[in-house]
Amino acid sequence: MILSRRVPVQKSVVMTTLAALHRHARARLQDAGIENAALDARLLVEHFTGTERIDAIRAPETPVAADAEDEISDAVARRLAGEPVHRIVGWREFFGLRLKLSPETLEPRPDTETLVELVLPYLREKVGRSGRARILDLGTGTGAVALALLSQIPEITAVGTDISADALATAVGNANLNGVGERFEGRLSNWLGNVEGRYDVILSNPPYIASPMIKTLSPEVRLFDPQRALDGGADGLDAYRAIAACSGAHLGQNGYVAVEIGHDQKDEVSVIFTREGFRLERVARDLGGHHRALIFSH
């Protein structure tokens, strides 16, 4: 008897299209009630396929390999479980800069751009008078605020402090990534504890959530942003007390201190700085109309 030999059939790799991936990811997120589902889907698909928004418009039927499809499916599942989309892709845009995130860095948000915009005119004035300026960014995290200012004014240098070595490594990496590494120094310090010298502007986006309120934050914030970058103590004001108490000794002549605040903290933070000899110069509001940043002279 002659036995026939079965020849194995090679499976073909089934490839979907870019348009289909966008539709599928968006539908899964929308069906789950995810806010900004279309934007989140686009960010995930573009990240894992290495495409840009224009690609989905010009060539929607571009084939996408199965491994990328699997990665996107896994990423969508993570988003459905509550992980913020920018944590999944590992970076976020801030003031036109692409900033990498790490477990010990706060995810920079648009409200913080208010602090950058508040400080810029004061730094430009200083540079116009003396040709240069030096800034100190307390609790620098990703480096967002300092690096945004460095990107706008070539004549300034910055020191960014943080109590987290992981955060400092991320900030230094972001400085190099955005072409300002030669003008940025990361320094391990608890506020101004390991700071020397004087600066034209000292600024900070410190933790300002009152400890009892942490549990009320959205899961995207509460579970994925580092708690010590959120928790401002019993009343949310601990960091402002520390900064106000020590900043005067590190300010140059006609220097300023600028801080981001919670939407209802203007009066309390102003009192803290006034008691330390500061004078409130200006209050800036965010796009929602809330008080978001203060700048003081000393």
Contacts in CASP RR format, 6 or more apart in sequence:
PFRMAT RR
TARGET T0000
AUTHOR 0000-0000-0000
METHOD contacts of the structure
MODEL  1
MILSRRVPVQKSVVMTTLAALHRHARARLQDAGIENAALDARLLVEHFTG
TERIDAIRAPETPVAADAEDEISDAVARRLAGEPVHRIVGWREFFGLRLK
LSPETLEPRPDTETLVELVLPYLREKVGRSGRARILDLGTGTGAVALALL
SQIPEITAVGTDISADALATAVGNANLNGVGERFEGRLSNWLGNVEGRYD
VILSNPPYIASPMIKTLSPEVRLFDPQRALDGGADGLDAYRAIAACSGAH
LGQNGYVAVEIGHDQKDEVSVIFTREGFRLERVARDLGGHHRALIFSH
13 65 0 8 1.000
13 66 0 8 1.000
14 66 0 8 1.000
15 63 0 8 1.000
15 64 0 8 1.000
15 65 0 8 1.000
15 66 0 8 1.000
15 69 0 8 1.000
16 63 0 8 1.000
16 64 0 8 1.000
16 66 0 8 1.000
16 69 0 8 1.000
17 60 0 8 1.000
17 61 0 8 1.000
17 62 0 8 1.000
17 63 0 8 1.000
17 64 0 8 1.000
18 45 0 8 1.000
18 49 0 8 1.000
18 51 0 8 1.000
18 55 0 8 1.000
18 56 0 8 1.000
18 59 0 8 1.000
18 60 0 8 1.000
18 61 0 8 1.000
18 62 0 8 1.000
18 63 0 8 1.000
18 64 0 8 1.000
19 56 0 8 1.000
19 60 0 8 1.000
19 61 0 8 1.000
21 45 0 8 1.000
21 49 0 8 1.000
21 64 0 8 1.000
21 68 0 8 1.000
21 69 0 8 1.000
21 72 0 8 1.000
22 41 0 8 1.000
22 42 0 8 1.000
22 45 0 8 1.000
22 56 0 8 1.000
22 60 0 8 1.000
25 41 0 8 1.000
25 44 0 8 1.000
25 45 0 8 1.000
25 72 0 8 1.000
25 76 0 8 1.000
26 37 0 8 1.000
26 38 0 8 1.000
26 41 0 8 1.000
26 42 0 8 1.000
28 41 0 8 1.000
28 76 0 8 1.000
28 80 0 8 1.000
29 37 0 8 1.000
29 38 0 8 1.000
29 40 0 8 1.000
29 41 0 8 1.000
29 76 0 8 1.000
29 79 0 8 1.000
29 80 0 8 1.000
30 37 0 8 1.000
30 38 0 8 1.000
32 80 0 8 1.000
34 40 0 8 1.000
34 79 0 8 1.000
34 80 0 8 1.000
39 85 0 8 1.000
40 79 0 8 1.000
40 85 0 8 1.000
41 76 0 8 1.000
42 53 0 8 1.000
42 56 0 8 1.000
43 85 0 8 1.000
43 86 0 8 1.000
43 89 0 8 1.000
44 72 0 8 1.000
44 75 0 8 1.000
44 76 0 8 1.000
44 79 0 8 1.000
44 85 0 8 1.000
44 88 0 8 1.000
44 89 0 8 1.000
45 51 0 8 1.000
45 56 0 8 1.000
45 72 0 8 1.000
46 52 0 8 1.000
46 53 0 8 1.000
47 75 0 8 1.000
47 88 0 8 1.000
47 89 0 8 1.000
48 68 0 8 1.000
48 71 0 8 1.000
48 72 0 8 1.000
48 75 0 8 1.000
49 64 0 8 1.000
49 68 0 8 1.000
49 72 0 8 1.000
51 62 0 8 1.000
55 62 0 8 1.000
75 88 0 8 1.000
75 89 0 8 1.000
78 88 0 8 1.000
79 85 0 8 1.000
79 88 0 8 1.000
82 219 0 8 1.000
82 220 0 8 1.000
82 223 0 8 1.000
83 220 0 8 1.000
83 224 0 8 1.000
84 107 0 8 1.000
84 220 0 8 1.000
84 224 0 8 1.000
86 92 0 8 1.000
86 101 0 8 1.000
86 107 0 8 1.000
87 101 0 8 1.000
87 107 0 8 1.000
87 224 0 8 1.000
90 100 0 8 1.000
90 101 0 8 1.000
91 98 0 8 1.000
91 99 0 8 1.000
91 100 0 8 1.000
91 101 0 8 1.000
92 99 0 8 1.000
92 101 0 8 1.000
92 107 0 8 1.000
92 108 0 8 1.000
92 142 0 8 1.000
93 99 0 8 1.000
94 108 0 8 1.000
94 112 0 8 1.000
94 113 0 8 1.000
94 142 0 8 1.000
94 144 0 8 1.000
94 148 0 8 1.000
95 113 0 8 1.000
95 116 0 8 1.000
95 144 0 8 1.000
95 148 0 8 1.000
95 151 0 8 1.000
96 148 0 8 1.000
96 151 0 8 1.000
97 144 0 8 1.000
97 147 0 8 1.000
97 148 0 8 1.000
97 151 0 8 1.000
97 174 0 8 1.000
97 178 0 8 1.000
98 177 0 8 1.000
98 178 0 8 1.000
99 108 0 8 1.000
99 142 0 8 1.000
99 143 0 8 1.000
99 144 0 8 1.000
99 147 0 8 1.000
99 174 0 8 1.000
99 177 0 8 1.000
99 178 0 8 1.000
100 142 0 8 1.000
100 170 0 8 1.000
100 173 0 8 1.000
100 174 0 8 1.000
100 177 0 8 1.000
101 107 0 8 1.000
101 142 0 8 1.000
101 170 0 8 1.000
102 142 0 8 1.000
102 166 0 8 1.000
102 167 0 8 1.000
102 169 0 8 1.000
102 170 0 8 1.000
103 166 0 8 1.000
103 226 0 8 1.000
104 141 0 8 1.000
104 164 0 8 1.000
104 166 0 8 1.000
104 167 0 8 1.000
104 170 0 8 1.000
104 226 0 8 1.000
104 229 0 8 1.000
105 141 0 8 1.000
105 142 0 8 1.000
105 164 0 8 1.000
105 166 0 8 1.000
105 167 0 8 1.000
105 170 0 8 1.000
105 171 0 8 1.000
105 226 0 8 1.000
105 229 0 8 1.000
106 141 0 8 1.000
106 142 0 8 1.000
106 205 0 8 1.000
106 225 0 8 1.000
106 226 0 8 1.000
106 229 0 8 1.000
106 230 0 8 1.000
107 224 0 8 1.000
107 225 0 8 1.000
108 142 0 8 1.000
108 144 0 8 1.000
110 286 0 8 1.000
110 287 0 8 1.000
111 260 0 8 1.000
111 286 0 8 1.000
111 287 0 8 1.000
111 292 0 8 1.000
112 144 0 8 1.000
112 145 0 8 1.000
112 205 0 8 1.000
112 260 0 8 1.000
113 148 0 8 1.000
114 260 0 8 1.000
114 284 0 8 1.000
114 285 0 8 1.000
114 286 0 8 1.000
114 287 0 8 1.000
114 292 0 8 1.000
114 293 0 8 1.000
115 145 0 8 1.000
115 203 0 8 1.000
115 205 0 8 1.000
115 258 0 8 1.000
115 259 0 8 1.000
115 260 0 8 1.000
115 284 0 8 1.000
115 292 0 8 1.000
115 293 0 8 1.000
116 145 0 8 1.000
116 148 0 8 1.000
116 149 0 8 1.000
116 152 0 8 1.000
117 284 0 8 1.000
118 258 0 8 1.000
118 282 0 8 1.000
118 284 0 8 1.000
118 293 0 8 1.000
118 295 0 8 1.000
119 135 0 8 1.000
119 149 0 8 1.000
119 201 0 8 1.000
119 203 0 8 1.000
119 256 0 8 1.000
119 258 0 8 1.000
119 295 0 8 1.000
120 149 0 8 1.000
120 152 0 8 1.000
120 153 0 8 1.000
122 201 0 8 1.000
122 256 0 8 1.000
122 258 0 8 1.000
122 295 0 8 1.000
123 133 0 8 1.000
123 135 0 8 1.000
123 149 0 8 1.000
123 153 0 8 1.000
123 156 0 8 1.000
123 200 0 8 1.000
123 201 0 8 1.000
124 153 0 8 1.000
126 133 0 8 1.000
126 200 0 8 1.000
126 201 0 8 1.000
126 254 0 8 1.000
127 133 0 8 1.000
127 153 0 8 1.000
127 155 0 8 1.000
127 156 0 8 1.000
131 155 0 8 1.000
132 155 0 8 1.000
132 156 0 8 1.000
132 157 0 8 1.000
133 153 0 8 1.000
133 155 0 8 1.000
133 156 0 8 1.000
133 157 0 8 1.000
133 200 0 8 1.000
133 201 0 8 1.000
134 156 0 8 1.000
134 157 0 8 1.000
134 158 0 8 1.000
134 159 0 8 1.000
134 198 0 8 1.000
134 199 0 8 1.000
134 200 0 8 1.000
135 146 0 8 1.000
135 149 0 8 1.000
135 156 0 8 1.000
135 157 0 8 1.000
135 158 0 8 1.000
135 159 0 8 1.000
135 199 0 8 1.000
135 200 0 8 1.000
135 201 0 8 1.000
135 202 0 8 1.000
135 203 0 8 1.000
136 158 0 8 1.000
136 159 0 8 1.000
136 160 0 8 1.000
136 161 0 8 1.000
136 195 0 8 1.000
136 199 0 8 1.000
136 201 0 8 1.000
136 202 0 8 1.000
136 203 0 8 1.000
136 250 0 8 1.000
137 143 0 8 1.000
137 145 0 8 1.000
137 146 0 8 1.000
137 158 0 8 1.000
137 159 0 8 1.000
137 160 0 8 1.000
137 161 0 8 1.000
137 203 0 8 1.000
137 204 0 8 1.000
138 160 0 8 1.000
138 161 0 8 1.000
138 191 0 8 1.000
138 192 0 8 1.000
138 202 0 8 1.000
138 203 0 8 1.000
138 204 0 8 1.000
138 206 0 8 1.000
138 243 0 8 1.000
139 160 0 8 1.000
139 161 0 8 1.000
139 162 0 8 1.000
139 163 0 8 1.000
139 167 0 8 1.000
139 191 0 8 1.000
139 204 0 8 1.000
139 205 0 8 1.000
139 206 0 8 1.000
140 146 0 8 1.000
140 160 0 8 1.000
140 161 0 8 1.000
140 162 0 8 1.000
140 167 0 8 1.000
140 168 0 8 1.000
140 171 0 8 1.000
140 186 0 8 1.000
141 162 0 8 1.000
141 164 0 8 1.000
141 167 0 8 1.000
141 168 0 8 1.000
141 170 0 8 1.000
141 171 0 8 1.000
141 229 0 8 1.000
142 167 0 8 1.000
142 170 0 8 1.000
142 171 0 8 1.000
142 174 0 8 1.000
143 160 0 8 1.000
143 170 0 8 1.000
143 171 0 8 1.000
143 174 0 8 1.000
143 175 0 8 1.000
143 184 0 8 1.000
144 174 0 8 1.000
144 205 0 8 1.000
145 203 0 8 1.000
145 205 0 8 1.000
146 158 0 8 1.000
146 160 0 8 1.000
146 171 0 8 1.000
146 184 0 8 1.000
146 203 0 8 1.000
147 158 0 8 1.000
147 171 0 8 1.000
147 174 0 8 1.000
147 175 0 8 1.000
147 178 0 8 1.000
147 180 0 8 1.000
147 184 0 8 1.000
149 156 0 8 1.000
149 158 0 8 1.000
150 156 0 8 1.000
150 157 0 8 1.000
150 158 0 8 1.000
150 175 0 8 1.000
150 180 0 8 1.000
150 183 0 8 1.000
150 184 0 8 1.000
151 178 0 8 1.000
151 180 0 8 1.000
156 183 0 8 1.000
157 183 0 8 1.000
157 184 0 8 1.000
157 185 0 8 1.000
158 183 0 8 1.000
158 184 0 8 1.000
158 185 0 8 1.000
159 184 0 8 1.000
159 185 0 8 1.000
159 186 0 8 1.000
159 187 0 8 1.000
159 195 0 8 1.000
159 199 0 8 1.000
160 168 0 8 1.000
160 171 0 8 1.000
160 184 0 8 1.000
160 185 0 8 1.000
160 186 0 8 1.000
160 187 0 8 1.000
161 186 0 8 1.000
161 187 0 8 1.000
161 188 0 8 1.000
161 189 0 8 1.000
161 191 0 8 1.000
161 192 0 8 1.000
161 194 0 8 1.000
161 195 0 8 1.000
162 168 0 8 1.000
162 171 0 8 1.000
162 186 0 8 1.000
162 188 0 8 1.000
162 189 0 8 1.000
163 188 0 8 1.000
163 189 0 8 1.000
163 190 0 8 1.000
163 228 0 8 1.000
164 226 0 8 1.000
165 188 0 8 1.000
168 186 0 8 1.000
168 187 0 8 1.000
168 188 0 8 1.000
171 184 0 8 1.000
171 186 0 8 1.000
172 181 0 8 1.000
172 184 0 8 1.000
172 186 0 8 1.000
173 181 0 8 1.000
175 181 0 8 1.000
175 183 0 8 1.000
175 184 0 8 1.000
187 194 0 8 1.000
187 195 0 8 1.000
188 194 0 8 1.000
189 195 0 8 1.000
191 239 0 8 1.000
191 242 0 8 1.000
191 243 0 8 1.000
191 246 0 8 1.000
192 242 0 8 1.000
192 243 0 8 1.000
192 246 0 8 1.000
192 247 0 8 1.000
192 249 0 8 1.000
192 250 0 8 1.000
193 246 0 8 1.000
195 250 0 8 1.000
197 250 0 8 1.000
198 250 0 8 1.000
198 251 0 8 1.000
198 252 0 8 1.000
199 250 0 8 1.000
199 251 0 8 1.000
199 252 0 8 1.000
199 255 0 8 1.000
200 251 0 8 1.000
200 252 0 8 1.000
200 254 0 8 1.000
200 255 0 8 1.000
200 256 0 8 1.000
201 255 0 8 1.000
201 256 0 8 1.000
201 257 0 8 1.000
201 258 0 8 1.000
202 243 0 8 1.000
202 247 0 8 1.000
202 250 0 8 1.000
202 251 0 8 1.000
202 256 0 8 1.000
202 257 0 8 1.000
202 258 0 8 1.000
203 257 0 8 1.000
203 258 0 8 1.000
203 259 0 8 1.000
204 239 0 8 1.000
204 243 0 8 1.000
204 258 0 8 1.000
204 259 0 8 1.000
204 260 0 8 1.000
205 259 0 8 1.000
205 260 0 8 1.000
206 232 0 8 1.000
206 239 0 8 1.000
206 240 0 8 1.000
206 243 0 8 1.000
206 259 0 8 1.000
206 260 0 8 1.000
207 228 0 8 1.000
207 229 0 8 1.000
207 230 0 8 1.000
207 231 0 8 1.000
207 232 0 8 1.000
207 233 0 8 1.000
207 236 0 8 1.000
207 238 0 8 1.000
207 239 0 8 1.000
208 232 0 8 1.000
208 236 0 8 1.000
208 237 0 8 1.000
208 239 0 8 1.000
208 240 0 8 1.000
208 260 0 8 1.000
208 261 0 8 1.000
208 262 0 8 1.000
208 265 0 8 1.000
209 217 0 8 1.000
209 230 0 8 1.000
209 231 0 8 1.000
209 232 0 8 1.000
209 236 0 8 1.000
210 232 0 8 1.000
210 233 0 8 1.000
210 234 0 8 1.000
210 235 0 8 1.000
210 236 0 8 1.000
211 231 0 8 1.000
211 232 0 8 1.000
211 233 0 8 1.000
211 234 0 8 1.000
211 236 0 8 1.000
212 234 0 8 1.000
214 222 0 8 1.000
214 227 0 8 1.000
214 230 0 8 1.000
214 231 0 8 1.000
215 222 0 8 1.000
217 230 0 8 1.000
221 230 0 8 1.000
232 238 0 8 1.000
232 239 0 8 1.000
235 268 0 8 1.000
236 265 0 8 1.000
237 265 0 8 1.000
237 268 0 8 1.000
237 269 0 8 1.000
237 272 0 8 1.000
240 259 0 8 1.000
240 261 0 8 1.000
240 269 0 8 1.000
240 272 0 8 1.000
240 273 0 8 1.000
241 272 0 8 1.000
243 257 0 8 1.000
243 259 0 8 1.000
244 257 0 8 1.000
244 272 0 8 1.000
244 273 0 8 1.000
244 275 0 8 1.000
244 276 0 8 1.000
244 278 0 8 1.000
245 276 0 8 1.000
247 257 0 8 1.000
247 276 0 8 1.000
247 298 0 8 1.000
248 257 0 8 1.000
248 276 0 8 1.000
248 298 0 8 1.000
251 257 0 8 1.000
251 298 0 8 1.000
254 297 0 8 1.000
255 297 0 8 1.000
255 298 0 8 1.000
256 281 0 8 1.000
256 295 0 8 1.000
256 296 0 8 1.000
256 297 0 8 1.000
256 298 0 8 1.000
257 273 0 8 1.000
257 278 0 8 1.000
257 295 0 8 1.000
257 296 0 8 1.000
257 298 0 8 1.000
258 293 0 8 1.000
258 294 0 8 1.000
258 295 0 8 1.000
258 296 0 8 1.000
259 269 0 8 1.000
259 293 0 8 1.000
259 294 0 8 1.000
260 292 0 8 1.000
260 293 0 8 1.000
261 269 0 8 1.000
261 291 0 8 1.000
261 292 0 8 1.000
261 293 0 8 1.000
261 294 0 8 1.000
262 290 0 8 1.000
262 291 0 8 1.000
262 292 0 8 1.000
263 286 0 8 1.000
263 290 0 8 1.000
263 291 0 8 1.000
263 292 0 8 1.000
264 291 0 8 1.000
265 291 0 8 1.000
266 283 0 8 1.000
266 291 0 8 1.000
266 294 0 8 1.000
269 294 0 8 1.000
270 280 0 8 1.000
270 294 0 8 1.000
273 280 0 8 1.000
273 294 0 8 1.000
273 296 0 8 1.000
274 280 0 8 1.000
277 298 0 8 1.000
278 296 0 8 1.000
278 297 0 8 1.000
278 298 0 8 1.000
279 296 0 8 1.000
279 297 0 8 1.000
279 298 0 8 1.000
280 294 0 8 1.000
280 295 0 8 1.000
280 296 0 8 1.000
281 295 0 8 1.000
281 296 0 8 1.000
281 297 0 8 1.000
282 294 0 8 1.000
282 295 0 8 1.000
283 291 0 8 1.000
283 293 0 8 1.000
283 294 0 8 1.000
284 291 0 8 1.000
284 292 0 8 1.000
284 293 0 8 1.000
284 294 0 8 1.000
284 295 0 8 1.000
285 291 0 8 1.000
285 292 0 8 1.000
286 292 0 8 1.000
END
